[in-house]
């Protein structure tokens, strides 16, 4: 899959959706069809991922703003719809929206098998526990790990971060920067 302008969640989701529609699989990719039925003409795991991503954006938006209009027809417009409907929301809800969008962007990258972008993004962030800049992405575990030997959990294992925790830490850090610039 070619990687064009995928610097935000909407662009990456559009890329996944276009790839899903234009380059349908000729057989099962992740799910296995039974021997008595025909194979799926598309990658069902990508369809599930797109559906879950848009559903999460819609659920958060409607929980904060029940008067939000209908979802846009194009899946990549869901993020703009969320920002538009959360413009007057409180800071905590906007922080959560920012974290959802960033986490989903990283997940879209992983679905597109672009682990290099995820690795680079993880390296740009400090560990939320110790503050050092030694985060490392481990593809097999789909987690970020702190390389500081003193940054360990209660059992003595290196601190590991899920995409959700990493996205939340990034959103909080960006919020602190905005607050500092405003004063």
DOPAVO-929322 format. One line per 4 residues: number of its first residue (from 1); for each residue x, y, z of C-alpha. Coordinates in nm, 3 decimals. Layout:
NUM = X:Y:Z ~ ...
***
This chain:
1 = 0.000:0.000:0.000 ~ 0.147:0.332:-0.103 ~ 0.179:0.586:0.175 ~ 0.080:0.933:0.057
5 = -0.013:1.225:0.281 ~ -0.078:1.034:0.603 ~ 0.024:1.290:0.861 ~ -0.310:1.290:1.040
9 = -0.581:1.044:1.135 ~ -0.824:1.154:0.864 ~ -0.569:1.109:0.585 ~ -0.466:0.768:0.715
13 = -0.828:0.656:0.753 ~ -0.904:0.775:0.398 ~ -0.604:0.575:0.274 ~ -0.725:0.262:0.451
17 = -1.078:0.309:0.318 ~ -0.959:0.366:-0.041 ~ -0.727:0.069:-0.025 ~ -1.006:-0.143:0.118
21 = -1.241:-0.045:-0.164 ~ -0.995:-0.045:-0.456 ~ -0.774:-0.343:-0.378 ~ -1.006:-0.605:-0.248
25 = -0.851:-0.927:-0.129 ~ -0.892:-1.232:-0.345 ~ -0.928:-1.457:-0.045 ~ -0.948:-1.452:0.332
29 = -0.674:-1.246:0.498 ~ -0.741:-1.262:0.870 ~ -1.068:-1.444:0.911 ~ -1.107:-1.791:0.768
33 = -1.402:-1.882:0.551 ~ -1.561:-2.220:0.592 ~ -1.510:-2.469:0.313 ~ -1.875:-2.455:0.210
37 = -1.889:-2.077:0.159 ~ -1.706:-1.845:-0.076 ~ -1.419:-1.640:0.057 ~ -1.470:-1.277:0.149
41 = -1.401:-1.041:-0.142 ~ -1.243:-0.786:0.093 ~ -1.026:-0.760:0.402 ~ -1.277:-0.789:0.682
45 = -1.026:-0.686:0.946 ~ -0.982:-0.346:0.777 ~ -1.359:-0.301:0.751 ~ -1.393:-0.385:1.123
49 = -1.115:-0.139:1.209 ~ -1.271:0.145:1.007 ~ -1.615:0.080:1.156 ~ -1.481:0.068:1.513
53 = -1.281:0.389:1.465 ~ -1.575:0.588:1.331 ~ -1.804:0.443:1.599 ~ -1.566:0.552:1.877
57 = -1.545:0.906:1.736 ~ -1.925:0.922:1.708 ~ -1.984:0.784:2.059 ~ -1.749:1.033:2.220
61 = -1.890:1.324:2.023 ~ -2.252:1.235:2.095 ~ -2.180:1.174:2.464 ~ -2.047:1.529:2.491
65 = -2.284:1.692:2.241 ~ -2.613:1.501:2.203 ~ -2.724:1.758:1.943 ~ -2.445:1.662:1.703
69 = -2.577:1.615:1.353 ~ -2.547:1.300:1.148 ~ -2.206:1.155:1.068 ~ -2.058:1.263:0.736
73 = -2.075:1.017:0.448 ~ -1.698:0.996:0.396 ~ -1.523:0.819:0.682 ~ -1.223:1.052:0.682
77 = -1.454:1.347:0.756 ~ -1.548:1.197:1.095 ~ -1.259:1.377:1.268 ~ -1.355:1.719:1.128
81 = -1.716:1.646:1.232 ~ -1.595:1.563:1.584 ~ -1.391:1.886:1.613 ~ -1.680:2.092:1.479
85 = -1.926:1.944:1.727 ~ -1.685:1.968:2.021 ~ -1.580:2.328:1.959 ~ -1.767:2.448:2.270
89 = -1.692:2.142:2.484 ~ -1.493:2.168:2.803 ~ -1.118:2.115:2.806 ~ -1.133:1.756:2.935
93 = -1.360:1.645:2.652 ~ -1.142:1.812:2.393 ~ -0.836:1.651:2.550 ~ -1.002:1.311:2.517
97 = -1.093:1.385:2.155 ~ -0.730:1.477:2.082 ~ -0.610:1.154:2.243 ~ -0.865:0.945:2.050
101 = -0.763:1.099:1.719 ~ -0.389:1.053:1.781 ~ -0.429:0.694:1.904 ~ -0.646:0.610:1.607
105 = -0.390:0.764:1.371 ~ -0.125:0.534:1.517 ~ -0.365:0.239:1.485 ~ -0.440:0.335:1.123
109 = -0.064:0.333:1.057 ~ -0.036:-0.014:1.206 ~ -0.332:-0.142:1.001 ~ -0.158:-0.005:0.692
113 = 0.153:-0.195:0.805 ~ 0.346:0.130:0.843 ~ 0.535:0.051:1.161 ~ 0.815:0.291:1.068
117 = 0.588:0.594:1.120 ~ 0.475:0.458:1.457 ~ 0.836:0.394:1.560 ~ 0.933:0.753:1.470
121 = 0.632:0.899:1.653 ~ 0.706:0.699:1.968 ~ 1.068:0.821:1.964 ~ 0.943:1.183:1.960
125 = 0.776:1.146:2.300 ~ 0.907:1.140:2.652 ~ 0.811:0.862:2.889 ~ 0.513:0.987:3.093
129 = 0.640:0.804:3.401 ~ 1.005:0.915:3.419 ~ 1.024:1.193:3.161 ~ 1.322:1.052:2.971
133 = 1.333:1.045:2.592 ~ 1.409:0.676:2.562 ~ 1.084:0.528:2.434 ~ 1.114:0.243:2.190
137 = 0.838:0.084:1.979 ~ 0.823:-0.296:1.986 ~ 0.622:-0.424:1.692 ~ 0.557:-0.770:1.834
141 = 0.393:-0.643:2.152 ~ 0.239:-0.333:1.990 ~ 0.360:-0.128:2.285 ~ 0.612:0.145:2.359
145 = 0.880:0.056:2.611 ~ 1.092:0.292:2.819 ~ 1.463:0.219:2.789 ~ 1.553:0.391:3.118
149 = 1.671:0.104:3.337 ~ 1.534:0.279:3.648 ~ 1.186:0.329:3.501 ~ 1.027:0.002:3.605
153 = 0.693:-0.119:3.739 ~ 0.639:-0.271:4.085 ~ 0.762:-0.611:3.961 ~ 1.086:-0.469:3.819
157 = 0.988:-0.487:3.452 ~ 1.048:-0.199:3.212 ~ 0.760:0.045:3.183 ~ 0.547:-0.028:2.879
161 = 0.280:0.194:2.731 ~ -0.023:0.108:2.523 ~ -0.115:0.333:2.232 ~ -0.399:0.474:2.443
165 = -0.172:0.571:2.730 ~ 0.084:0.714:2.491 ~ -0.185:0.920:2.315 ~ -0.320:1.049:2.646
169 = 0.030:1.151:2.761 ~ 0.085:1.335:2.432 ~ -0.249:1.516:2.459 ~ -0.173:1.625:2.816
173 = 0.174:1.748:2.717 ~ 0.031:1.948:2.426 ~ -0.234:2.096:2.657 ~ 0.036:2.210:2.902
177 = 0.228:2.373:2.618 ~ -0.085:2.558:2.500 ~ -0.154:2.677:2.856 ~ 0.204:2.797:2.901
181 = 0.192:2.988:2.573 ~ -0.139:3.149:2.667 ~ 0.007:3.308:2.981
***
